[in-house]
Amino acid sequence: MTAVAWQQQVLLRQQVEEFLYTEAALLDAWQLGDWLLLFDEDAKYEVPCNDAPDGDPARDLMLIDDNYTRLASRVDRLNSRRAHREYPHSRTNHQVSNVRVQDASAEELSVTTSFTVWRFRAGRTCCYVGQYHYRLRRGDGGFRIAAKRAELDMTDLRSVGDVAIIL
Amino acid sequence: MSTRVEPWVTQESEVAAQMPIVVDDPAARRFRVHRSAMTSPQVHRAEIERIFAKSWLYVGHESEIPEPGDFVRRPVGGRPIFMVRGVKTGHVNVFHNTCTHRGALVCRQESGNSKVFQCFYHAWTFDSEGQLKGVPDRDAYAGGVNFDELGLKRVARVESYRGFVFASFDPDIVDLPSYLAGAKDYIDIVIDGCGGSVEIVRGTNQYSFAANWKLLVENSIDGYHAESTHDTYLKYLVSIGTDLRGGVSGRAIDLGNGHAVIEYGAPWGRPVAKWEPLFGEHARTEIDRLRADLVARHGEDRAHTMAEVNRNMLIYPNLIINDIMAVTVRTFYPPAPDVVDVTAWELAPVNELPSLRERRLDSFLTFLGPGGFATPDDLEALESCQQGFVSGGVEWNDISRGMGRSPMANDEEQMRAFWRHWQHQIGAAADRAGAQ
């Protein structure tokens, strides 16, 4: 790899990291309406079951399989005072690391990262650990999310109870 | 520190000894459960010994192990168990997951296919029928050990009904069909409604929460809580075009032996076989065909029950089969009075049209799944109850709703059926004196 290509790759990764940190900050600030704006209208948000991390939503049971409409409903639900599990809200801390740009074309990027999402509520602590798989689109104002998939490393949800928050 | 016991303590205990935890007063139309049932370590211990060791417990579904040598391992009644389809016999074998030599687990993967199960500790090897086939240095044993007797230990009783495999640690328990009593016919309705052949969908929900297990029993068959607890889910249904007019109406039935069901009409569609606009026009023909098929096989009345009526069923003590917008098979175990480990699967007809399967998967995960729009709020409600019990001041839960009338689906008769059997089975161990 030439020095220029290397520089470009590092720059791209930094741009992606900047975008993912912004996304994490919106989630942690519970600015879910603004967070939703990061997604394209044909986007998907998926969380497979712990015992089937390669789960295919057309065939396998998923924990979450949101198209844009359902994702918007999820945001509405969490913004209401009737999502009892999340009212009052958890405090969360979305940590993104090990960012790798796997594949980049002129239009789209494939990105994998590690994540740790801490959740604190009513004196209790729990933590989600796993890998994010993103498809990001390049747009005029930066990246847009075409797909976000959170594959959990925990073997089950016993320590976290549910996935009521957004990972 | 004084060890003097106040006189009133003794008197209180004497009174309490004559007072069961479940107080069923049909004349007064009052049914109450003392909250120590949910908080007392003594009651919890008694439940493990008298209920979980003495009932038929759900192990898994035969569709999980279709081929010879297929196995799954999981805790049943809190004990590590594995279920394997025997290579020689094709039978479903359910074994205690422990080496007969010195105890280590012999099945150490969640699922898979294997002809043999080798304990890695000293390499004792068992086949899929449980026979001990390999012992290194067998010559070192001077004839004092009969290796034929050291096969894997089967769980005392194993039987299946329509593909649902149950086991009991009690060798003297009644046979499974007698135990299931009125629940048998409802299992038939679920399976026959799915065309007679069902499978567990890949992907398991395994979650836990901090409350008593009997609160999940109640919640799983509770037709009264949806409007208040699941407001956001109902709003979601409306947003995707479900017509909520007509609401939920139906009845509650005591099925005997602690089993109970609520059956009711509800606004949502059912992949078998109640079409709603959300399914799309293309699915209408298929759903009509499925329904016509049910009518041809079972007659209009039973086909109506299968197609349009929803069922939330408890099979005592810890199996839920809810046949609603999707079918869930849910079992749970309490490692402590205020902890529940839940394992839930989705059941579906084999060879289902992909578009209907997708709708079914969607419906399951949005309502029943731990990442959905309803289950997290149930967990919050149950944990909230448990926290409320700890507050004290109030001793009793009231479960009287619908007494004195023909019980409806949003009444509490189905919970009373559970609690009556629970009190009967646990006996004096659940007197309030025992709970203190």
Boltz contact constraints between the chains, C-beta under 6 A:
constraints:
  - contact:
      token1: [A, 47]
      token2: [B, 371]
      max_distance: 6.0
  - contact:
      token1: [A, 49]
      token2: [B, 203]
      max_distance: 6.0
  - contact:
      token1: [A, 49]
      token2: [B, 204]
      max_distance: 6.0
  - contact:
      token1: [A, 51]
      token2: [B, 204]
      max_distance: 6.0
  - contact:
      token1: [A, 52]
      token2: [B, 202]
      max_distance: 6.0
  - contact:
      token1: [A, 52]
      token2: [B, 203]
      max_distance: 6.0
  - contact:
      token1: [A, 55]
      token2: [B, 203]
      max_distance: 6.0
  - contact:
      token1: [A, 58]
      token2: [B, 358]
      max_distance: 6.0
  - contact:
      token1: [A, 60]
      token2: [B, 202]
      max_distance: 6.0
  - contact:
      token1: [A, 60]
      token2: [B, 203]
      max_distance: 6.0
  - contact:
      token1: [A, 61]
      token2: [B, 201]
      max_distance: 6.0
  - contact:
      token1: [A, 61]
      token2: [B, 203]
      max_distance: 6.0
  - contact:
      token1: [A, 61]
      token2: [B, 346]
      max_distance: 6.0
  - contact:
      token1: [A, 62]
      token2: [B, 365]
      max_distance: 6.0
  - contact:
      token1: [A, 63]
      token2: [B, 369]
      max_distance: 6.0
  - contact:
      token1: [A, 63]
      token2: [B, 371]
      max_distance: 6.0
  - contact:
      token1: [A, 64]
      token2: [B, 371]
      max_distance: 6.0
  - contact:
      token1: [A, 65]
      token2: [B, 365]
      max_distance: 6.0
  - contact:
      token1: [A, 73]
      token2: [B, 236]
      max_distance: 6.0
  - contact:
      token1: [A, 73]
      token2: [B, 239]
      max_distance: 6.0
  - contact:
      token1: [A, 77]
      token2: [B, 232]
      max_distance: 6.0
  - contact:
      token1: [A, 77]
      token2: [B, 373]
      max_distance: 6.0
  - contact:
      token1: [A, 80]
      token2: [B, 232]
      max_distance: 6.0
  - contact:
      token1: [A, 82]
      token2: [B, 231]
      max_distance: 6.0
  - contact:
      token1: [A, 82]
      token2: [B, 232]
      max_distance: 6.0
  - contact:
      token1: [A, 83]
      token2: [B, 232]
      max_distance: 6.0
  - contact:
      token1: [A, 84]
      token2: [B, 377]
      max_distance: 6.0
  - contact:
      token1: [A, 84]
      token2: [B, 380]
      max_distance: 6.0
  - contact:
      token1: [A, 85]
      token2: [B, 376]
      max_distance: 6.0
  - contact:
      token1: [A, 85]
      token2: [B, 377]
      max_distance: 6.0
  - contact:
      token1: [A, 85]
      token2: [B, 380]
      max_distance: 6.0
  - contact:
      token1: [A, 156]
      token2: [B, 206]
      max_distance: 6.0
  - contact:
      token1: [A, 157]
      token2: [B, 206]
      max_distance: 6.0
  - contact:
      token1: [A, 157]
      token2: [B, 207]
      max_distance: 6.0
  - contact:
      token1: [A, 157]
      token2: [B, 370]
      max_distance: 6.0
  - contact:
      token1: [A, 158]
      token2: [B, 208]
      max_distance: 6.0
  - contact:
      token1: [A, 161]
      token2: [B, 207]
      max_distance: 6.0
  - contact:
      token1: [A, 161]
      token2: [B, 209]
      max_distance: 6.0
  - contact:
      token1: [A, 162]
      token2: [B, 207]
      max_distance: 6.0
  - contact:
      token1: [A, 162]
      token2: [B, 370]
      max_distance: 6.0
  - contact:
      token1: [A, 162]
      token2: [B, 376]
      max_distance: 6.0
  - contact:
      token1: [A, 162]
      token2: [B, 379]
      max_distance: 6.0
  - contact:
      token1: [A, 163]
      token2: [B, 370]
      max_distance: 6.0
  - contact:
      token1: [A, 163]
      token2: [B, 371]
      max_distance: 6.0
  - contact:
      token1: [A, 164]
      token2: [B, 376]
      max_distance: 6.0
